[in-house]
Amino acid sequence: MAEFTMELNDEQKEVRDWLHGFAADVIRPAAAEWDEREETPWPVIQEAAKVGIYSLDFYAQQYFDPTGLGIPMAMEELFWGDAGIALSIVGTGLAAVGVLANGTEEQIGTWIPQMYGDASDVKVAAFCSSEPDAGSDVASLRTRAVYDEAKDEWVLNGTKTWATNGGIANVHVVVAAVDTELGSKGHASFIVPPGTPGLAQGQKFKKHGIRASHTAEVILDNVRIPGSCLLGGKEKLDERLARARERAKSGGERVKNAAMATFEASRPAVGAMAVGTARAAYEVALDYAKTREQFGRPIIDNQGVAFQLADMRTQIDAARLLVWRASWMAINGKPFTAAEGSMSKLYASETAKTVTAQAVQILGGNGYTREYPVERMHRDAAIYTIFEGTSEIQRLVIARTLSGMPIR
Ligand SMILES: Cc1cc2nc3c(=O)[nH]c(=O)nc-3n(C[C@H](O)[C@H](O)[C@H](O)COP(=O)(O)OP(=O)(O)OC[C@H]3O[C@@H](n4cnc5c(N)ncnc54)[C@H](O)[C@@H]3O)c2cc1C
């Protein structure tokens, strides 16, 4: 276990500064344009691929940082640049993690390279779990996967929604029910390879924020995929289903809502994204407050403004510490006995909303226009309390974990 320290080591500082340079020189200058265009910023993803930021290797390296701080540090810097563009860069990682977590070595080796493509021909991937009637309540998803034994193929039918990169992805990872009686225990994840007939993009959403990130419905109409596209393989699935049926028969363990139970480990990473957006808005507000003069003095000379900035910075630092604690616990195999992952996501995402709103206020009329980036940051920040489990779901997870009670 790494020795406890509050300081980044030299290697981490080097990576952080390199990422910050990319965020400042490449991402931030492109942010307003891609926000207005509401399109995937392919040229920026390509730049990220060229320098090695858009690749599995880069995330693997950060993930295996023994202090646990590699991923949160990377997320904070990229999202400091711009949340929409950064999500376009890291969104593929969601699908890649789905394969890494459940796939066989062969599946990992086959599909992850196809998710990223290469610098001359970048690709993206999508993770499709949410559905119109299954958001927070992921256990109730309706997409079905039926096995056609004669052909050794799976047939997928259903409608996914809110999929980041949905429909434009080279590879889609789809969560579907193979046994509807078992709730989330009856779910499995499937790879839908590039160009598979029956998969189509539905509505592309016009969003409030993170508009450079593509979000769309994905329609699955008799999508036939080889048996080898079931992540983890059929034998493992059959064993898992048999165990779950056994438990259900004996009236044992309650089938948990997947939204409550999964993604706990990925939540600190989302918290780090929120810290990045909050810090970006705070920095703009601090600079502005020092230079904008009213009543013959900089507005920061007023406690009413200066104290807001003091609170903003305090909350950002507190959020980062919660994110770092959870990330350190996760890499060191410490169980989240007080739902520390959810705590970090909850606090950081609420902080991003509050801090970006305060930044708009400190910039006055300018803060309300697209001439200044805090307007965009404020819109972007609203996503953090919604995706990867809303703030209410985080509170449910925390309260249930602390109390052991089935709080509703
Ligand atoms: C931009 C964007 C990108 C996304 N990307 C992806 C993606 O790549 N892949 C993917 O699978 N999904 C993705 N999502 C989906 C996201 O995870 C869901 O939107 C989220 O889980 C909430 O589900 P919902 O929108 O259906 O809201 P609902 O579940 O309908 O919730 C509505 C409101 O009710 C509250 N609520 C619900 N249940 C409870 C409860 N038990 N107690 C208290 N309050 C409750 C919620 O907190 C919320 O305030 C994305 C969403 C967005 C907006």
The ligand as an SDF file (V2000), in Angstrom:
LIG
                    3D

 53 58  0  0  0  0  0  0  0  0999 V2000
  -26.1130   13.6880  -21.0550 C   0  0  0  0  0  0  0  0  0  0  0  0
  -26.4000   12.3220  -20.5310 C   0  0  0  0  0  0  0  0  0  0  0  0
  -25.5310   11.2850  -20.8270 C   0  0  0  0  0  0  0  0  0  0  0  0
  -25.8130   10.0040  -20.3730 C   0  0  0  0  0  0  0  0  0  0  0  0
  -24.9940    8.9620  -20.7560 N   0  0  0  0  0  0  0  0  0  0  0  0
  -25.3900    7.7000  -20.5110 C   0  0  0  0  0  0  0  0  0  0  0  0
  -24.6830    6.5890  -21.0840 C   0  0  0  0  0  0  0  0  0  0  0  0
  -23.6750    6.7620  -21.7680 O   0  0  0  0  0  0  0  0  0  0  0  0
  -25.1660    5.3480  -20.8860 N   0  0  0  0  0  0  0  0  0  0  0  0
  -26.2750    5.1150  -20.1320 C   0  0  0  0  0  0  0  0  0  0  0  0
  -26.6590    3.9550  -19.9860 O   0  0  0  0  0  0  0  0  0  0  0  0
  -26.9620    6.1320  -19.5540 N   0  0  0  0  0  0  0  0  0  0  0  0
  -26.5470    7.4160  -19.7410 C   0  0  0  0  0  0  0  0  0  0  0  0
  -27.2520    8.4740  -19.1980 N   0  0  0  0  0  0  0  0  0  0  0  0
  -28.4560    8.1820  -18.4060 C   0  0  0  0  0  0  0  0  0  0  0  0
  -28.3600    8.6200  -16.9520 C   0  0  0  0  0  0  0  0  0  0  0  0
  -27.5510    7.7380  -16.2360 O   0  0  0  0  0  0  0  0  0  0  0  0
  -29.8080    8.7080  -16.4430 C   0  0  0  0  0  0  0  0  0  0  0  0
  -30.3670    9.8760  -17.0050 O   0  0  0  0  0  0  0  0  0  0  0  0
  -29.8730    8.7640  -14.9340 C   0  0  0  0  0  0  0  0  0  0  0  0
  -29.5300    7.5250  -14.3860 O   0  0  0  0  0  0  0  0  0  0  0  0
  -31.2660    9.1670  -14.4270 C   0  0  0  0  0  0  0  0  0  0  0  0
  -32.2680    8.4180  -15.0200 O   0  0  0  0  0  0  0  0  0  0  0  0
  -33.5550    9.1640  -15.6400 P   0  0  0  0  0  0  0  0  0  0  0  0
  -33.0600   10.2400  -16.5270 O   0  0  0  0  0  0  0  0  0  0  0  0
  -34.4450    8.1520  -16.2360 O   0  0  0  0  0  0  0  0  0  0  0  0
  -34.2580    9.8490  -14.4080 O   0  0  0  0  0  0  0  0  0  0  0  0
  -35.3220    9.1690  -13.4060 P   0  0  0  0  0  0  0  0  0  0  0  0
  -34.7750    7.8870  -12.8950 O   0  0  0  0  0  0  0  0  0  0  0  0
  -36.6590    9.1670  -14.0470 O   0  0  0  0  0  0  0  0  0  0  0  0
  -35.3240   10.2280  -12.2220 O   0  0  0  0  0  0  0  0  0  0  0  0
  -36.0820   11.4220  -12.2700 C   0  0  0  0  0  0  0  0  0  0  0  0
  -35.9750   12.1100  -10.9000 C   0  0  0  0  0  0  0  0  0  0  0  0
  -36.5380   11.2560   -9.8900 O   0  0  0  0  0  0  0  0  0  0  0  0
  -35.5880   11.0230   -8.8670 C   0  0  0  0  0  0  0  0  0  0  0  0
  -35.7310    9.6520   -8.3460 N   0  0  0  0  0  0  0  0  0  0  0  0
  -35.8700    8.4920   -9.0400 C   0  0  0  0  0  0  0  0  0  0  0  0
  -35.9670    7.4450   -8.1950 N   0  0  0  0  0  0  0  0  0  0  0  0
  -35.8600    7.9500   -6.9510 C   0  0  0  0  0  0  0  0  0  0  0  0
  -35.8700    7.3860   -5.6450 C   0  0  0  0  0  0  0  0  0  0  0  0
  -35.9810    6.0620   -5.4510 N   0  0  0  0  0  0  0  0  0  0  0  0
  -35.7640    8.2140   -4.5730 N   0  0  0  0  0  0  0  0  0  0  0  0
  -35.6250    9.5600   -4.7410 C   0  0  0  0  0  0  0  0  0  0  0  0
  -35.6040   10.1530   -5.9550 N   0  0  0  0  0  0  0  0  0  0  0  0
  -35.7140    9.3620   -7.0290 C   0  0  0  0  0  0  0  0  0  0  0  0
  -34.2320   11.1810   -9.5660 C   0  0  0  0  0  0  0  0  0  0  0  0
  -33.2030   11.4450   -8.6260 O   0  0  0  0  0  0  0  0  0  0  0  0
  -34.5090   12.3450  -10.4930 C   0  0  0  0  0  0  0  0  0  0  0  0
  -34.4060   13.5570   -9.7810 O   0  0  0  0  0  0  0  0  0  0  0  0
  -26.9580    9.7740  -19.5920 C   0  0  0  0  0  0  0  0  0  0  0  0
  -27.8130   10.8320  -19.2800 C   0  0  0  0  0  0  0  0  0  0  0  0
  -27.5660   12.0960  -19.7470 C   0  0  0  0  0  0  0  0  0  0  0  0
  -28.5400   13.1920  -19.4350 C   0  0  0  0  0  0  0  0  0  0  0  0
  1  2  1  0
  2  3  1  0
  2 52  2  0
  3  4  2  0
  4  5  1  0
  4 50  1  0
  5  6  2  0
  6  7  1  0
  6 13  1  0
  7  8  2  0
  7  9  1  0
  9 10  1  0
 10 11  2  0
 10 12  1  0
 12 13  2  0
 13 14  1  0
 14 15  1  0
 14 50  1  0
 15 16  1  0
 16 17  1  0
 16 18  1  0
 18 19  1  0
 18 20  1  0
 20 21  1  0
 20 22  1  0
 22 23  1  0
 23 24  1  0
 24 25  2  0
 24 26  1  0
 24 27  1  0
 27 28  1  0
 28 29  2  0
 28 30  1  0
 28 31  1  0
 31 32  1  0
 32 33  1  0
 33 34  1  0
 33 48  1  0
 34 35  1  0
 35 36  1  0
 35 46  1  0
 36 37  1  0
 36 45  1  0
 37 38  2  0
 38 39  1  0
 39 40  1  0
 39 45  2  0
 40 41  1  0
 40 42  2  0
 42 43  1  0
 43 44  2  0
 44 45  1  0
 46 47  1  0
 46 48  1  0
 48 49  1  0
 50 51  2  0
 51 52  1  0
 52 53  1  0
M  END
$$$$
